Amino acid sequence: MFNNLRDIFRGCVPSPSTETPSEQAAVQIAASDASILNSWRTESVDGRRVDVFVPQAETPPQAAVLFLHGHGRVLLHENLIFSRLFQQHGLVAVCPDGGRSWWLDVVCLEFEAEQTPQNWLLNSIVPFIERNFGIASPRIALLGVSMGGQGALQLAFRHASKFPVVAAIAPAVDFHQLYGSGIPLDSMFPDQEAARQASVVLNLQPLAWPRHQFFCCDPADAEWFDGAARLGMKLSSSGILHERDLETSGGGHSWDYFNRMAAKSLSHIANSLRKVE
């Protein structure tokens, strides 16, 4: 069932466009795209790579998105679809490289022996955003895909007042099913059941949850759809308000689908950020 994830975990890239605009339009598009991609820069935080997008605007941005990548460690500095949306909504985007750590509050030796990935986000990346852009909680939204999608949900549910806005695309909710497949997850837990106990479905807080949450998963995503559907049912039965899209299909667990759902996810984030103080 999970064989297809090997390609995703190696880091798939978005499929190239098949459109063939006129030569003049192509030049204009290329110039515009280059300008948007030039808004990215690479920083270092605690010796780790962090890609940062700063929108081109006359006034300083008022909100930021903390993006958590998937197991393939694909960041967004070459992704035009997400970059255009960050520019459109006037959002700073901060994309740290967390390795194959699953962004959990569990030590991952491949990441760091002294600090959990989740604590690093709280202790280093959030202060980095505050220091460089003057943007603080709750104006920092969470966004993630696959491994990073479940990581964003984990962080939002553990720190709901700090991160009331979160969007997760194809979140790997049932990540415990990959236990024993030879990835760093194996060293983070003693067995599969221990990993399952750390999943977001089993750590929901009915009295403390992010007020603006959205997640989606392609029905054709054989690996992760059931977990996303289970999360939706658990949230509904617990009376936890949320938005979800488990109907839109297009690409399965791939960047085709991630890119397809980018606009809806960023619209949710931008609209929700307007409601928080």
N, C-alpha and C positions, 0 to 999 in steps of 0.2 A: 504493500500500500504506500510506503514512504520512499520507494526507489526514486521517484521523480524528484525528490528534494535534493538529491546529490547535485543536480545541475544548478538549482536555485542557490544552494549553499556555496557553490563555487563562484557565484555572483553573475547572474545573467544581466545583460544590458538591454535597454529599450530597443525595440525593433525600429529600424529606420523607416521614415515615411515613404510611401509609394507615390506621393503626389508629384506631379511634374509641372510646376508653375513656369510662366514665361521667364526668359533669361533676365529681363529687367526686374521682374518681381522677385526672382530668386536672389539677385544681388541685394535688393532692399531687405528681404527677409534675413539673409545671411548677416548683413550689417546690424540689423536689429538684434538678432540672436547673439551675435558676438558682444554687443554692448551689454546685454543682460548677463551673459556668462562672465563678463569681465567684472561684474559686481561681486563675484566670489573671491575670497582670499583664504589662505591657509594659515592658521595659527597653531601654536603649541601650548598645551595646558598639561602640566606635570609630565612633560615629555611625550604626550600623546597628541596625535593629529586631530585638529578641530577645524572643519571647513565652515566659513562664515559668509552668509549672503547679506549684503546691506542694500536695501532698495534705493534707487535713484529718486530723490525727492527734495523739494525745497525746504521742508521741515524735518526734524529728526523723527524717526519712527517711534511709535508709542507702544508697540507690542512686539513680542518675539515668539518664534516657534522653536522648540527643542526637538529635533528629529532624531529618532533612534533607528539605526539601520538593521537590516536582517542579518542572517548568519553568513551570507556571502560578502558582507562588509561593503556593499555598494552605497557610496555616499551620493550626494545630489549635485555636485559641482559641475557635472556634465549633462545634467538632465534639464532640458529646455522647458519641459511641461511644468515641472514643479517650480523652476526658476521664474517663469513668466507669472505664475500664480503668486509667488512671494512678492514680486514687483507690483502686480495688480492690486494686491491687498495691502501693500506698504508694510510688509512684515520682515523683520530681521529673522534669518534662519540660522541656527547653530547646529552643526552636524558633527558630533564627536565620534571618533573611532573607538569603539569599545571591544573590538575583537569578537570572539565567539563566546561571549560571556553570558548571554541571555538576559543581560540587564537586570539581574535579580539581586536581592539582598542576601546573597550567598557568595562566599569567597570562590572565585574562579582562578586557579593557579596560572592559567594562561594569561589572565588579565593582570592580577596583582595578588600577592599573598597576604598583604596587610589590610586591605580595604575591599569592601564589596563594590561591584559596579554601580549599584544603586546609591551607595553612600558617596561614591566619587561624583556622580551627577549632582547630588545635593551639596557636597562640600567644596567642589571645584568648579563645575560647569555653571551652576546657577550664580555663584558669586562672579564668575567671569562675565556673564551677561549683564549683571547689575553694574559691575565696574566699568565695562566698556561702552554700554549703551544707556545706562540709567534706567533700565527696565527691570522691574522687580515683580515678584508674585503679588497678585494673581494674573499679571499681564503676560506671563510666560505660559504658552500653551504647549501641550505635548502632542507629538505626531510620530507614528512609527509604522513600519511594514513588517509583516511576518514575525520573526523573532522580536524585532523592535516594536511591533504592534502590541504583542503581549506585554513587553517591557513597559510601554507607555501606560497601558491599563494598570499594571502592577503598581507603578509609581503613583498614578493618579488615585488609586483606591487607598494606598497607604498614607498619602498626604493630600487628601481631598481639598482641604482649605487652601493649600498652597498651589495646587494645580486643578482648578475647577473646570478647565477646558481641555478636552482630550479627544483625539481621533485616531483610530487604529484601522489600518487597511490589512485585511487577511491575517489577523493576529493568530499566532501559533499557540492558541490557548492550551491545547492538550500536549504541550511540549514533552511531557513525561513519556509519551509513546516512542520518543526517539532514544530513550535511555538504553544503553547497551550497544549503540551503533558506532562506537569508536570516536565520538566527538567529545569536546571538553565537558559537556554535560555529565558524562559518566563519572568524572572525578569530583563533581560538585555535590553529589548525593550518594548515600550508601546503597540505595536500591531504587527501583522504579516507583514504589509506593511513596517513598520519601519525596521524590520529585513531584508526584501527583499532589501531595499535601501542600506543596508550594505554589500550585497553579492558582490563577486569579479566581476561578470559579469557587474554590474552597476558601478564599480569603476575602470575600465580599463583606463590607461593613454596612448593614442596613441603616445605621444611624449616621454614617459618615461616608459619603460618596460624592464623586465629582458631579456638579450640577449640570454640566454641559458635556455629555459624552456621546460619541458616535463611533460605531464600528461597522465594518462591512466585510463580506466574504463571498466569493464567487461560488454558486451552487456546483460548479464544475470542479471546484477545488477539493479533490478526493481526500487530501491529507488533513485539511484543517477546517472544513465546513462544519462537520459534526460538533466540534468544540465550540465554534462560534454560535451555532444554533443552541447548544446547551447553555452557553453564557446568556444568550438572550432570554431563554426560558427562566433561568435562575433570577435574572434581574427583574423580569416581569412578576414572577411569583413572590419576590421580596418587596415589591412595590417601589422599586428603584427606577426613576424616570431615566429614559435614554432614547436615543435614536439609532436605528440599525437598518442596513440594507442587505438582505440575504437573498435578494431576487435578481439584481443586475448581474449579468454574466458576460464574460469576455476575456478569455485567456487562461482561466484556471489560476494556479498559483504562479504568477509570472509578472514581469514588469509591464506586459501589455495590460494586465488587469490593474496593477498598482497605478499606472499612468491614467488609465480610464477613470479611476475613482479619485484622482487627485483633486479635480475641481470641486467635487461634492464635499470632500473632506476639508479642503481649505475654505470653502464657503461656510461650512459649519464652524470652523475655528474663528474666522473673521467676524461672523455674525454674533457668535457667543462672546467674543472678547469685548464687543460693544456693550454687553450687558453686565460685565463684572466691574467692580470698583477697585 
